[in-house]
Amino acid sequence: MNQVVLSGVALDIRELRYTPAGIAVLEFSVRHRSTQAEAGQERTVELDMPAIVFGPVAQRLAAADATNRPIVTRGFLARRSMRSTQIVLHASDIEFQ
């Protein structure tokens, strides 16, 4: 199973663009910080996760002026492209906090 729920703030929101098929696409990143339990210890986790969103959710994010705004993203992980090893969160839903 490949399901991800990640909270954080939206950063580096790029300009809304469209695929050749006319589907809206928007790239951004999520800056996450939390405390997690690992091996019986508390660990601070900080990361910037590159993300991409398509369709109406991309349009909603672009219209929301969401830079530095808290969000919760839901989606799955995939490679950026067939030749890349970089992991990207493909967000299927974004909730503004």
C-alpha positions, 0 to 999 in steps of 0.5 A: 500500500502506498498512502501518505498523509503529511502535514506542514506548510506549503512552500515554493508554490510554482506557477499553475501550468497545464499538460498537453491534455489540458489538465492543471498541474502545480508543483510545490513543497511541504515543510514538515516538522514533528516529534516521532517515537523511534526505538523508545526515544523521541525524535524530531523530524524535519523535512521538505517534501517535493509535491505535485497536484493535478486537476481541480485540487491544483487550481484550488491550491493556486487560487488560495495564495497558500505559501507558508500556510498550514496544510494537510496533504493526502496522496501517494509517493512516486518517482519524479519521472521514469529516469529519476530516483527523486521521490515526489508526493502526488497529492490527491487532496489538500486541506487548509488548516 
